[in-house]
Amino acid sequence: MAWTRNKICIPFMLLLTAMVCACKVSYSFNGASIDYNVTKTIQIEDFPIRTAYVWGPMEAIFNNQLKDIYNSHTHLRQVKRNGDMKIEGEITQYNQRNKSVSSDGYSAQTELTMTVNVRFTNSKKHEEDFERQFTANATYETTMSLNQVQEDLVTQMSKEITEQIFNATVANW
């Protein structure tokens, strides 16, 4: 009986080992699908604010987050000019509006909106070039002033927009 069990077990184990060795599973945890043999550099221009309402720190927060996402999620070297990929644009909208009204007729929530216009150029694959707008919204209670929540909300919206830009340019989702 032991001989029969070994007769069945050994071929099964050999088959299982062959299947495991023959299969190659490849995962990319950075979210980027870039051929680094072809594309080695990225040029990310600073995005100026081109809106009627300006909050000074917004420009630095957005630009730093945009550069950081490519630095931390790709192996592309950031260059000042002649990058294989180029990202440029401007912050075109930053405003607030009443989102909901309470039962007493006063504003209960305010929605803050940020929109960024992006021009993307891929010198290695020009069919991927685009110009597009990306928008994010954040809501806050009107019991708080904009000054109290502005930094957190701008940081949150900048993170959302930079993730949208990253996905549109190099993640190919």
Order of alpha helices (4+ residues) and beta strands (2+ residues): alpha-beta-alpha-beta-beta-beta-beta-alpha
